[in-house]
């Protein structure tokens, strides 16, 4: 499965937004049944998402559904399991591996094992993160920082340094479990695009592969940030061309050392551009 750099949340109880979701430039859609939907609208949201999925035809970008916690989760998983246009499920507030394994076992019992994306949103989840990452059918970890900050009593400042430890733990756990790199958190910054861009660039430097978004303008910025720059593309091409005639560690045209770790980065950039 290809890993998108941009995931766009769409409230499940807004059918008019679901109908336009594929026109927003995102690499994947998350139809949301959880926090974006009030309690009284949750049944309506599930029905709207099912109707929208039923209306889809052909091939399209990945479609995920964020289900609820508690008793609603089983009902939603049963209602959506096996739908031909569904890629997988986001599991919010996944505090333990059991939360993930229970969802997987239910889907497996229905004959529809499905990729899962646990969301790390509490201190308990951070403590259990390696077990969560290694749980059944996990495709990618996502971080829900608004809930996490509330749980930890954090008030993030403009540089978001208070969240660095949690963010790094997702990158480390994903790598250790052999998962694709994690996707970064949503941000409430819609009007302040410079702040959002700076935050997204920082996530890229930390090892994230993309970001969850709540508005199309965030999708555009995130896609720009995570796309290799012309300088990166040229650098990777030069490194890989020189590697064809060098063995072991060597110096590039700028005199910098090149070893297997540098080659790996160059290969990743080339892969991201389809080269």
C-alpha positions as CSV (number, residue, x, y, z in Angstrom):
1,X,0.0,0.0,0.0
2,X,1.4,3.4,-0.9
3,X,1.7,5.8,2.0
4,X,0.1,9.3,1.5
5,X,1.7,12.4,2.8
6,X,-1.6,14.1,3.3
7,X,-4.7,12.8,5.1
8,X,-7.8,15.0,5.1
9,X,-10.4,14.6,7.8
10,X,-14.0,15.0,6.6
11,X,-16.9,15.0,9.1
12,X,-19.1,11.9,8.5
13,X,-22.3,13.9,9.1
14,X,-21.5,16.3,6.3
15,X,-22.5,14.5,3.1
16,X,-21.9,17.6,1.0
17,X,-18.3,17.6,2.1
18,X,-17.9,13.9,1.5
19,X,-19.1,14.4,-2.0
20,X,-16.3,16.9,-2.7
21,X,-13.6,15.1,-0.7
22,X,-11.7,13.8,-3.7
23,X,-11.4,17.3,-5.2
24,X,-9.4,18.7,-2.2
25,X,-6.0,17.5,-3.3
26,X,-5.4,15.1,-0.4
27,X,-3.5,11.8,-0.7
28,X,-6.1,10.1,1.5
29,X,-9.5,10.8,3.1
30,X,-10.5,10.1,6.7
31,X,-14.3,10.0,7.0
32,X,-14.7,10.9,10.7
33,X,-17.3,9.3,12.9
34,X,-15.6,10.4,16.2
35,X,-14.6,13.9,17.4
36,X,-15.9,15.9,14.4
37,X,-19.5,14.5,15.0
38,X,-21.7,15.4,17.9
39,X,-23.3,12.5,19.9
40,X,-26.7,13.1,18.5
41,X,-25.5,13.0,14.9
42,X,-23.4,9.8,15.1
43,X,-26.0,7.4,13.7
44,X,-26.6,9.9,10.9
45,X,-22.9,10.1,10.3
46,X,-22.5,6.3,9.9
47,X,-25.4,6.2,7.5
48,X,-23.9,9.1,5.5
49,X,-20.5,7.5,5.3
50,X,-22.0,4.1,4.2
51,X,-24.1,5.9,1.5
52,X,-21.1,7.8,0.3
53,X,-18.9,4.7,0.1
54,X,-21.7,2.9,-1.8
55,X,-21.8,5.8,-4.3
56,X,-18.1,5.5,-5.2
57,X,-16.9,3.9,-8.4
58,X,-13.6,2.9,-10.0
59,X,-10.3,3.5,-8.3
60,X,-9.5,6.4,-6.1
61,X,-7.2,7.6,-3.3
62,X,-7.3,5.6,0.0
63,X,-10.4,6.1,2.2
64,X,-10.2,5.5,5.9
65,X,-12.9,5.8,8.5
66,X,-12.2,7.0,12.1
67,X,-14.5,5.0,14.2
68,X,-15.6,5.8,17.8
69,X,-14.5,4.2,21.1
70,X,-16.6,2.1,23.4
71,X,-19.8,0.2,22.4
72,X,-20.1,2.2,19.1
73,X,-16.8,0.9,17.8
74,X,-18.0,-2.7,17.3
75,X,-21.2,-1.6,15.6
76,X,-19.3,0.7,13.2
77,X,-16.7,-1.9,12.4
78,X,-19.4,-4.5,11.7
79,X,-21.4,-2.0,9.6
80,X,-18.3,-1.1,7.4
81,X,-16.3,-4.3,7.4
82,X,-15.4,-5.5,3.9
83,X,-16.7,-2.5,2.0
84,X,-14.9,-2.5,-1.4
85,X,-14.1,1.2,-1.2
86,X,-12.7,1.2,2.3
87,X,-8.9,1.1,2.9
88,X,-8.9,0.7,6.7
89,X,-9.9,2.1,10.1
90,X,-8.4,4.8,12.3
91,X,-8.7,3.6,15.9
92,X,-8.8,6.7,18.2
93,X,-7.6,6.6,21.8
94,X,-5.8,3.3,21.3
95,X,-4.3,2.9,24.8
96,X,-3.1,-0.7,24.6
97,X,-2.4,-3.4,22.1
98,X,-5.6,-5.1,23.2
99,X,-7.6,-2.2,21.8
100,X,-6.0,-2.9,18.4
101,X,-6.1,-6.7,18.6
102,X,-9.7,-6.7,19.6
103,X,-10.6,-4.7,16.5
104,X,-8.5,-6.9,14.3
105,X,-10.0,-10.1,15.7
106,X,-13.6,-8.8,15.2
107,X,-12.8,-7.9,11.5
108,X,-11.1,-11.2,11.0
109,X,-14.1,-13.1,12.4
110,X,-16.2,-11.3,9.8
111,X,-13.9,-12.4,7.1
112,X,-12.5,-8.9,6.4
113,X,-9.1,-8.3,8.1
114,X,-8.4,-4.7,7.4
115,X,-5.4,-2.3,7.9
116,X,-5.6,-0.4,11.1
117,X,-4.1,3.0,12.2
118,X,-4.0,3.4,16.0
119,X,-4.1,6.9,17.3
120,X,-1.7,7.7,20.2
121,X,-3.6,10.2,22.4
122,X,-2.7,9.5,26.1
123,X,0.1,8.9,28.5
124,X,-1.0,5.3,28.7
125,X,-0.7,4.9,25.0
126,X,2.8,6.4,25.1
127,X,3.9,3.9,27.7
128,X,2.5,1.1,25.7
129,X,3.5,2.4,22.3
130,X,5.9,-0.4,21.3
131,X,3.2,-3.1,21.9
132,X,0.6,-1.0,20.0
133,X,3.0,-0.6,17.1
134,X,3.5,-4.4,17.0
135,X,-0.2,-5.2,17.3
136,X,-2.1,-7.1,14.6
137,X,-2.8,-5.4,11.2
138,X,-1.2,-2.1,12.2
139,X,-0.3,-0.1,9.1
140,X,0.7,3.3,10.5
141,X,0.7,5.2,13.8
142,X,-1.0,8.6,14.0
143,X,-0.8,11.1,16.9
144,X,-3.7,13.0,18.4
145,X,-2.0,15.8,20.1
146,X,-5.0,17.8,21.2
147,X,-6.2,14.9,23.4
148,X,-2.6,14.0,24.3
149,X,-1.9,17.5,25.5
150,X,-5.1,17.6,27.6
151,X,-4.2,14.2,29.1
152,X,-0.7,15.3,30.0
153,X,-1.7,18.8,31.1
154,X,0.6,20.4,28.5
155,X,0.1,23.8,27.0
156,X,2.2,23.8,23.8
157,X,4.0,27.0,23.0
158,X,4.7,28.3,19.5
159,X,7.7,26.0,18.9
160,X,5.7,22.9,20.2
161,X,8.8,21.8,22.1
162,X,6.6,20.4,24.8
163,X,5.5,17.6,22.4
164,X,9.0,16.6,21.1
165,X,9.3,13.5,23.4
166,X,5.9,12.1,22.3
167,X,6.5,12.8,18.7
168,X,9.9,11.1,18.8
169,X,8.4,8.1,20.5
170,X,6.1,7.5,17.5
171,X,9.0,7.7,15.0
172,X,11.1,5.3,17.1
173,X,8.3,2.8,17.7
174,X,7.3,2.8,14.1
175,X,10.8,2.1,13.0
176,X,11.3,-0.6,15.6
177,X,8.1,-2.4,14.5
178,X,8.9,-2.1,10.8
179,X,6.0,0.1,10.1
180,X,5.9,3.0,7.6
181,X,6.8,6.3,9.2
182,X,4.0,7.9,11.2
183,X,1.8,10.8,10.1
184,X,1.8,14.0,12.1
185,X,-1.1,15.6,14.0
186,X,-3.8,17.9,13.0
187,X,-3.4,21.5,13.7
188,X,-6.0,24.2,14.5
189,X,-3.8,26.7,12.6
190,X,-5.8,27.4,9.4
191,X,-5.4,31.2,8.9
192,X,-1.8,31.4,10.1
193,X,-0.2,29.5,7.2
194,X,3.4,30.4,8.1
195,X,3.0,28.9,11.6
196,X,1.5,25.7,10.1
197,X,4.2,25.4,7.5
198,X,7.0,25.8,10.1
199,X,5.3,23.1,12.3
200,X,5.0,20.8,9.3
201,X,8.6,21.3,8.2
202,X,9.7,20.4,11.8
203,X,7.7,17.2,11.6
204,X,9.4,16.3,8.4
205,X,12.8,16.8,10.0
206,X,11.8,14.6,12.9
207,X,11.1,11.7,10.6
208,X,7.4,11.9,9.9
209,X,6.1,11.0,6.5
210,X,3.2,13.3,6.3
211,X,0.4,15.0,8.3
212,X,-3.3,14.8,9.1
213,X,-5.2,17.9,7.9
214,X,-8.6,19.5,8.7
215,X,-8.6,22.0,5.8
216,X,-7.7,22.0,2.1
217,X,-5.2,24.8,2.6
218,X,-3.3,22.6,5.1
219,X,-3.3,19.8,2.5
220,X,-1.6,22.1,0.0
221,X,1.1,23.2,2.4
222,X,1.7,19.7,3.7
223,X,2.1,18.3,0.2
224,X,4.6,21.0,-0.6
225,X,6.6,20.5,2.5
226,X,6.9,16.7,2.2
227,X,7.7,16.7,-1.6
228,X,11.4,16.5,-2.2
229,X,12.8,19.9,-3.1
230,X,14.8,20.4,-6.4
231,X,18.0,20.6,-4.4
232,X,17.2,17.3,-2.7
233,X,16.4,15.7,-6.0
234,X,19.6,16.9,-7.6
235,X,21.6,15.9,-4.6
236,X,20.2,12.4,-4.6
237,X,20.8,11.9,-8.3
238,X,24.4,13.0,-7.9
239,X,25.0,10.7,-4.9
240,X,23.4,7.6,-6.6
241,X,25.3,8.3,-9.9
242,X,28.6,8.4,-8.0
243,X,27.7,5.3,-6.1
244,X,27.7,3.3,-9.3
245,X,31.4,3.8,-9.7
246,X,32.5,3.8,-6.0
247,X,32.5,1.1,-3.4
248,X,32.3,1.5,0.4
249,X,32.6,5.0,1.8
250,X,33.7,7.8,-0.5
251,X,33.5,11.6,-0.9
252,X,30.9,13.3,-3.0
253,X,31.6,16.2,-5.4
254,X,31.4,18.6,-2.4
255,X,33.9,16.7,-0.5
256,X,31.4,15.2,2.0
257,X,31.6,11.6,3.1
258,X,29.1,9.2,1.6
259,X,28.3,5.9,3.3
260,X,25.4,3.5,3.4
261,X,23.3,5.8,5.6
262,X,23.7,8.6,3.1
263,X,22.9,6.3,0.2
264,X,19.7,5.2,2.0
265,X,18.5,8.8,2.3
266,X,19.3,9.3,-1.4
267,X,17.4,6.2,-2.4
268,X,14.4,7.3,-0.3
269,X,14.3,10.7,-2.1
270,X,14.6,9.1,-5.5
271,X,11.8,6.7,-4.5
272,X,9.6,9.6,-3.5
273,X,10.0,11.1,-6.9
274,X,9.4,7.9,-8.7
275,X,13.0,7.9,-10.0
